[in-house]
């Protein structure tokens, strides 16, 4: 289990009990480590600075007690932003119909980097991606990183989600 997975398991219950969803945990840096926590509101409303501060206070207490990181680090809590990373399987259904960039661990049709229209998932949890008129299937477990592409369609979809 990676340190990020361990931290996720430690803090997710606290975050979820407060009405948020954990999007990503990332520990970066060598000399000066930064623990980045991305979360979003479960009600899909925009995150505020107060939301981030509330999460930070809550998980700081958990991290102080459990001490999963042996060296000094800075804690950074943020929203995923409009051009967010896709980290959970449910993200691939939620953002179906939007343009994404995907990087796979293994080549698919001879390449690892793709930009195309997200078409959701198939019954085997393969990510369906339309690239240059062709549908590709990339196993969810083979995705190294993926994120939404900032464009007019994404901005319109984000506004629509806030209005619901």
C-alpha atoms as an extended CHARMM CRD file, in Angstrom:
* protein
*
       164  EXT
         1         1  UNK       CA              0.0000000000        0.0000000000        0.0000000000  PROA      1               0.0000000000
         2         2  UNK       CA              1.4320000000        3.3940000000       -0.9910000000  PROA      2               0.0000000000
         3         3  UNK       CA              1.6970000000        6.2010000000        1.5280000000  PROA      3               0.0000000000
         4         4  UNK       CA             -1.0010000000        8.0850000000       -0.4010000000  PROA      4               0.0000000000
         5         5  UNK       CA             -3.3490000000        5.0800000000       -0.1150000000  PROA      5               0.0000000000
         6         6  UNK       CA             -2.6360000000        4.8200000000        3.6040000000  PROA      6               0.0000000000
         7         7  UNK       CA             -3.3300000000        8.5280000000        4.1240000000  PROA      7               0.0000000000
         8         8  UNK       CA             -6.5180000000        8.2600000000        2.0440000000  PROA      8               0.0000000000
         9         9  UNK       CA             -7.7590000000        5.4320000000        4.2570000000  PROA      9               0.0000000000
        10        10  UNK       CA             -6.9830000000        7.4890000000        7.3670000000  PROA      10              0.0000000000
        11        11  UNK       CA             -8.6560000000       10.7400000000        6.3270000000  PROA      11              0.0000000000
        12        12  UNK       CA            -11.5340000000        9.7000000000        4.0330000000  PROA      12              0.0000000000
        13        13  UNK       CA            -13.9700000000        8.8200000000        6.8590000000  PROA      13              0.0000000000
        14        14  UNK       CA            -13.4430000000       12.2040000000        8.5000000000  PROA      14              0.0000000000
        15        15  UNK       CA            -13.8410000000       14.1040000000        5.2320000000  PROA      15              0.0000000000
        16        16  UNK       CA            -16.9480000000       12.1410000000        4.2400000000  PROA      16              0.0000000000
        17        17  UNK       CA            -18.6000000000       12.6490000000        7.6420000000  PROA      17              0.0000000000
        18        18  UNK       CA            -18.2610000000       16.4130000000        7.0750000000  PROA      18              0.0000000000
        19        19  UNK       CA            -20.0950000000       16.2700000000        3.7130000000  PROA      19              0.0000000000
        20        20  UNK       CA            -17.1120000000       16.1820000000        1.3530000000  PROA      20              0.0000000000
        21        21  UNK       CA            -15.6130000000       13.6130000000       -1.0050000000  PROA      21              0.0000000000
        22        22  UNK       CA            -11.9120000000       12.8680000000       -1.2300000000  PROA      22              0.0000000000
        23        23  UNK       CA            -10.6890000000       13.3150000000       -4.8020000000  PROA      23              0.0000000000
        24        24  UNK       CA             -6.9320000000       12.8320000000       -4.5150000000  PROA      24              0.0000000000
        25        25  UNK       CA             -4.0670000000       12.5140000000       -2.0590000000  PROA      25              0.0000000000
        26        26  UNK       CA             -0.6020000000       13.3080000000       -3.3960000000  PROA      26              0.0000000000
        27        27  UNK       CA              2.6920000000       13.5600000000       -1.5190000000  PROA      27              0.0000000000
        28        28  UNK       CA              5.2620000000       15.5330000000       -3.5160000000  PROA      28              0.0000000000
        29        29  UNK       CA              8.7780000000       16.8220000000       -3.0400000000  PROA      29              0.0000000000
        30        30  UNK       CA             12.0760000000       15.6060000000       -1.6980000000  PROA      30              0.0000000000
        31        31  UNK       CA             13.5350000000       18.1400000000        0.7370000000  PROA      31              0.0000000000
        32        32  UNK       CA             10.3090000000       20.0340000000        1.3810000000  PROA      32              0.0000000000
        33        33  UNK       CA              7.4100000000       17.6220000000        1.1120000000  PROA      33              0.0000000000
        34        34  UNK       CA              3.8870000000       18.8340000000        0.3850000000  PROA      34              0.0000000000
        35        35  UNK       CA              0.8480000000       16.7050000000        1.1290000000  PROA      35              0.0000000000
        36        36  UNK       CA             -1.8460000000       17.7570000000       -1.3220000000  PROA      36              0.0000000000
        37        37  UNK       CA             -5.4280000000       16.8330000000       -0.4690000000  PROA      37              0.0000000000
        38        38  UNK       CA             -8.0940000000       17.4890000000       -3.0940000000  PROA      38              0.0000000000
        39        39  UNK       CA            -11.7030000000       17.3310000000       -2.0070000000  PROA      39              0.0000000000
        40        40  UNK       CA            -15.0780000000       18.4450000000       -3.2390000000  PROA      40              0.0000000000
        41        41  UNK       CA            -18.4180000000       19.0530000000       -1.6380000000  PROA      41              0.0000000000
        42        42  UNK       CA            -20.7450000000       16.0540000000       -1.7840000000  PROA      42              0.0000000000
        43        43  UNK       CA            -23.5980000000       18.4200000000       -2.7560000000  PROA      43              0.0000000000
        44        44  UNK       CA            -21.5470000000       19.5230000000       -5.8320000000  PROA      44              0.0000000000
        45        45  UNK       CA            -21.5780000000       23.1800000000       -4.7790000000  PROA      45              0.0000000000
        46        46  UNK       CA            -18.3380000000       25.1350000000       -5.2650000000  PROA      46              0.0000000000
        47        47  UNK       CA            -15.6670000000       24.7220000000       -2.6050000000  PROA      47              0.0000000000
        48        48  UNK       CA            -14.8980000000       27.8010000000       -0.5290000000  PROA      48              0.0000000000
        49        49  UNK       CA            -11.8110000000       28.8130000000        1.4020000000  PROA      49              0.0000000000
        50        50  UNK       CA            -13.7830000000       28.0230000000        4.5600000000  PROA      50              0.0000000000
        51        51  UNK       CA            -14.4580000000       24.4830000000        3.2790000000  PROA      51              0.0000000000
        52        52  UNK       CA            -10.7270000000       23.9320000000        2.7200000000  PROA      52              0.0000000000
        53        53  UNK       CA             -9.8940000000       25.3380000000        6.1590000000  PROA      53              0.0000000000
        54        54  UNK       CA            -12.4810000000       23.0760000000        7.8160000000  PROA      54              0.0000000000
        55        55  UNK       CA            -11.0560000000       19.9980000000        6.0660000000  PROA      55              0.0000000000
        56        56  UNK       CA             -7.5130000000       21.0590000000        6.9400000000  PROA      56              0.0000000000
        57        57  UNK       CA             -8.3200000000       21.3910000000       10.6570000000  PROA      57              0.0000000000
        58        58  UNK       CA            -10.0750000000       18.0290000000       10.7340000000  PROA      58              0.0000000000
        59        59  UNK       CA             -7.4490000000       15.9910000000        8.9040000000  PROA      59              0.0000000000
        60        60  UNK       CA             -4.5350000000       17.7250000000       10.6480000000  PROA      60              0.0000000000
        61        61  UNK       CA             -5.7550000000       16.2180000000       13.9120000000  PROA      61              0.0000000000
        62        62  UNK       CA             -5.9500000000       12.7450000000       12.3540000000  PROA      62              0.0000000000
        63        63  UNK       CA             -2.5220000000       13.0710000000       10.7310000000  PROA      63              0.0000000000
        64        64  UNK       CA             -0.9490000000       14.3440000000       13.9630000000  PROA      64              0.0000000000
        65        65  UNK       CA             -2.2000000000       11.2920000000       15.8590000000  PROA      65              0.0000000000
        66        66  UNK       CA             -1.4520000000        8.6750000000       13.1840000000  PROA      66              0.0000000000
        67        67  UNK       CA              1.7930000000       10.3190000000       11.9460000000  PROA      67              0.0000000000
        68        68  UNK       CA              1.9480000000        8.4900000000        8.5640000000  PROA      68              0.0000000000
        69        69  UNK       CA              4.6820000000       10.7520000000        7.1470000000  PROA      69              0.0000000000
        70        70  UNK       CA              7.9880000000       10.3480000000        9.0270000000  PROA      70              0.0000000000
        71        71  UNK       CA              9.4610000000       13.7260000000        8.0140000000  PROA      71              0.0000000000
        72        72  UNK       CA              8.2230000000       17.3190000000        8.0490000000  PROA      72              0.0000000000
        73        73  UNK       CA              5.6820000000       18.3170000000        5.4180000000  PROA      73              0.0000000000
        74        74  UNK       CA              3.2600000000       21.0790000000        4.4890000000  PROA      74              0.0000000000
        75        75  UNK       CA             -0.4380000000       20.3320000000        4.1840000000  PROA      75              0.0000000000
        76        76  UNK       CA             -2.2990000000       21.8010000000        1.2210000000  PROA      76              0.0000000000
        77        77  UNK       CA             -6.0710000000       21.3630000000        0.9010000000  PROA      77              0.0000000000
        78        78  UNK       CA             -7.7920000000       22.4520000000       -2.3010000000  PROA      78              0.0000000000
        79        79  UNK       CA            -10.6850000000       21.8250000000       -4.6200000000  PROA      79              0.0000000000
        80        80  UNK       CA             -9.9760000000       19.8350000000       -7.7740000000  PROA      80              0.0000000000
        81        81  UNK       CA            -10.7290000000       22.8840000000       -9.9370000000  PROA      81              0.0000000000
        82        82  UNK       CA            -12.6780000000       23.0140000000      -13.1630000000  PROA      82              0.0000000000
        83        83  UNK       CA            -10.0680000000       21.1150000000      -15.2250000000  PROA      83              0.0000000000
        84        84  UNK       CA             -9.8520000000       18.5120000000      -12.4870000000  PROA      84              0.0000000000
        85        85  UNK       CA             -8.0050000000       15.2380000000      -12.4330000000  PROA      85              0.0000000000
        86        86  UNK       CA            -10.1060000000       12.1140000000      -12.9020000000  PROA      86              0.0000000000
        87        87  UNK       CA             -9.0610000000        9.8020000000      -10.0910000000  PROA      87              0.0000000000
        88        88  UNK       CA            -12.1030000000        7.7160000000       -9.1960000000  PROA      88              0.0000000000
        89        89  UNK       CA            -14.0070000000        5.2950000000      -11.3660000000  PROA      89              0.0000000000
        90        90  UNK       CA            -17.2020000000        7.2900000000      -10.8600000000  PROA      90              0.0000000000
        91        91  UNK       CA            -15.5000000000       10.3540000000      -12.4040000000  PROA      91              0.0000000000
        92        92  UNK       CA            -15.4720000000        8.6130000000      -15.7840000000  PROA      92              0.0000000000
        93        93  UNK       CA            -19.2650000000        8.2870000000      -15.8010000000  PROA      93              0.0000000000
        94        94  UNK       CA            -19.9120000000       11.6820000000      -14.2210000000  PROA      94              0.0000000000
        95        95  UNK       CA            -17.8670000000       13.5540000000      -16.8300000000  PROA      95              0.0000000000
        96        96  UNK       CA            -18.8730000000       11.4770000000      -19.8430000000  PROA      96              0.0000000000
        97        97  UNK       CA            -19.3280000000       13.6930000000      -22.9040000000  PROA      97              0.0000000000
        98        98  UNK       CA            -16.4630000000       16.0310000000      -22.0380000000  PROA      98              0.0000000000
        99        99  UNK       CA            -12.9830000000       16.2790000000      -23.5240000000  PROA      99              0.0000000000
       100       100  UNK       CA            -10.1770000000       14.6620000000      -21.5360000000  PROA      100             0.0000000000
       101       101  UNK       CA             -6.4540000000       14.0160000000      -21.6230000000  PROA      101             0.0000000000
       102       102  UNK       CA             -5.4750000000       10.5000000000      -20.5850000000  PROA      102             0.0000000000
       103       103  UNK       CA             -2.0860000000        8.9170000000      -20.0330000000  PROA      103             0.0000000000
       104       104  UNK       CA             -2.0040000000        5.1310000000      -19.7510000000  PROA      104             0.0000000000
       105       105  UNK       CA              0.5750000000        2.9300000000      -18.0850000000  PROA      105             0.0000000000
       106       106  UNK       CA              0.6930000000        0.5980000000      -21.0950000000  PROA      106             0.0000000000
       107       107  UNK       CA              0.3560000000        1.3940000000      -24.7870000000  PROA      107             0.0000000000
       108       108  UNK       CA             -3.0860000000        1.2100000000      -26.4010000000  PROA      108             0.0000000000
       109       109  UNK       CA             -2.9350000000        1.1000000000      -30.1910000000  PROA      109             0.0000000000
       110       110  UNK       CA              0.7800000000        1.8960000000      -29.9560000000  PROA      110             0.0000000000
       111       111  UNK       CA              0.5700000000        4.9850000000      -27.7690000000  PROA      111             0.0000000000
       112       112  UNK       CA              0.1510000000        6.0620000000      -24.1590000000  PROA      112             0.0000000000
       113       113  UNK       CA             -1.1850000000        9.6340000000      -24.4260000000  PROA      113             0.0000000000
       114       114  UNK       CA             -4.6380000000       10.4980000000      -25.6680000000  PROA      114             0.0000000000
       115       115  UNK       CA             -6.9020000000       13.5030000000      -26.0150000000  PROA      115             0.0000000000
       116       116  UNK       CA            -10.4970000000       12.8370000000      -26.8630000000  PROA      116             0.0000000000
       117       117  UNK       CA            -14.1330000000       12.6560000000      -25.8590000000  PROA      117             0.0000000000
       118       118  UNK       CA            -14.9060000000       10.6730000000      -22.7220000000  PROA      118             0.0000000000
       119       119  UNK       CA            -17.6960000000        8.1520000000      -23.3850000000  PROA      119             0.0000000000
       120       120  UNK       CA            -17.9860000000        6.6680000000      -19.8870000000  PROA      120             0.0000000000
       121       121  UNK       CA            -17.2380000000        3.0690000000      -18.9580000000  PROA      121             0.0000000000
       122       122  UNK       CA            -18.0910000000       -0.3120000000      -20.3920000000  PROA      122             0.0000000000
       123       123  UNK       CA            -19.3610000000       -3.2320000000      -18.2900000000  PROA      123             0.0000000000
       124       124  UNK       CA            -15.7620000000       -4.2680000000      -17.4320000000  PROA      124             0.0000000000
       125       125  UNK       CA            -14.7640000000       -0.8120000000      -16.1370000000  PROA      125             0.0000000000
       126       126  UNK       CA            -12.7650000000        0.0110000000      -19.2290000000  PROA      126             0.0000000000
       127       127  UNK       CA            -12.7160000000        3.7390000000      -19.9330000000  PROA      127             0.0000000000
       128       128  UNK       CA            -14.3240000000        4.4690000000      -23.2950000000  PROA      128             0.0000000000
       129       129  UNK       CA            -12.5650000000        7.2540000000      -25.1620000000  PROA      129             0.0000000000
       130       130  UNK       CA            -13.3010000000        8.5630000000      -28.6430000000  PROA      130             0.0000000000
       131       131  UNK       CA            -10.0910000000        9.7300000000      -30.2960000000  PROA      131             0.0000000000
       132       132  UNK       CA            -10.0920000000       10.9770000000      -33.8890000000  PROA      132             0.0000000000
       133       133  UNK       CA            -13.3870000000        9.2180000000      -34.6380000000  PROA      133             0.0000000000
       134       134  UNK       CA            -12.2950000000        5.8740000000      -33.1870000000  PROA      134             0.0000000000
       135       135  UNK       CA            -13.3920000000        4.4400000000      -29.8330000000  PROA      135             0.0000000000
       136       136  UNK       CA            -10.6140000000        3.1470000000      -27.6100000000  PROA      136             0.0000000000
       137       137  UNK       CA            -10.9770000000        1.0930000000      -24.4450000000  PROA      137             0.0000000000
       138       138  UNK       CA             -8.4430000000        1.6970000000      -21.6910000000  PROA      138             0.0000000000
       139       139  UNK       CA             -8.6660000000       -0.4080000000      -18.5300000000  PROA      139             0.0000000000
       140       140  UNK       CA             -9.2860000000        1.8630000000      -15.5430000000  PROA      140             0.0000000000
       141       141  UNK       CA             -6.4230000000        0.1390000000      -13.7140000000  PROA      141             0.0000000000
       142       142  UNK       CA             -4.0520000000        1.0710000000      -16.5790000000  PROA      142             0.0000000000
       143       143  UNK       CA             -4.6870000000        4.8140000000      -16.3260000000  PROA      143             0.0000000000
       144       144  UNK       CA             -1.6890000000        6.6680000000      -14.9820000000  PROA      144             0.0000000000
       145       145  UNK       CA             -3.3610000000       10.0740000000      -15.0170000000  PROA      145             0.0000000000
       146       146  UNK       CA             -6.3500000000       11.7540000000      -16.5860000000  PROA      146             0.0000000000
       147       147  UNK       CA             -7.8730000000       15.2110000000      -16.4480000000  PROA      147             0.0000000000
       148       148  UNK       CA            -10.6000000000       17.2810000000      -17.9990000000  PROA      148             0.0000000000
       149       149  UNK       CA             -9.6370000000       19.7240000000      -20.7530000000  PROA      149             0.0000000000
       150       150  UNK       CA            -10.5720000000       23.3470000000      -20.0770000000  PROA      150             0.0000000000
       151       151  UNK       CA            -12.8300000000       24.4590000000      -22.9310000000  PROA      151             0.0000000000
       152       152  UNK       CA            -16.2220000000       26.1090000000      -23.4710000000  PROA      152             0.0000000000
       153       153  UNK       CA            -18.1000000000       22.8130000000      -23.0550000000  PROA      153             0.0000000000
       154       154  UNK       CA            -16.4700000000       22.1690000000      -19.6730000000  PROA      154             0.0000000000
       155       155  UNK       CA            -17.2550000000       25.6870000000      -18.4710000000  PROA      155             0.0000000000
       156       156  UNK       CA            -20.9060000000       25.2650000000      -19.5450000000  PROA      156             0.0000000000
       157       157  UNK       CA            -21.1240000000       21.8380000000      -17.8530000000  PROA      157             0.0000000000
       158       158  UNK       CA            -19.6310000000       23.2220000000      -14.6390000000  PROA      158             0.0000000000
       159       159  UNK       CA            -22.1520000000       26.0800000000      -14.6130000000  PROA      159             0.0000000000
       160       160  UNK       CA            -25.0120000000       23.6450000000      -15.2330000000  PROA      160             0.0000000000
       161       161  UNK       CA            -23.8420000000       21.3860000000      -12.3670000000  PROA      161             0.0000000000
       162       162  UNK       CA            -23.7910000000       24.3520000000       -9.9790000000  PROA      162             0.0000000000
       163       163  UNK       CA            -27.3110000000       25.3500000000      -10.9890000000  PROA      163             0.0000000000
       164       164  UNK       CA            -28.7540000000       21.9120000000      -10.1740000000  PROA      164             0.0000000000
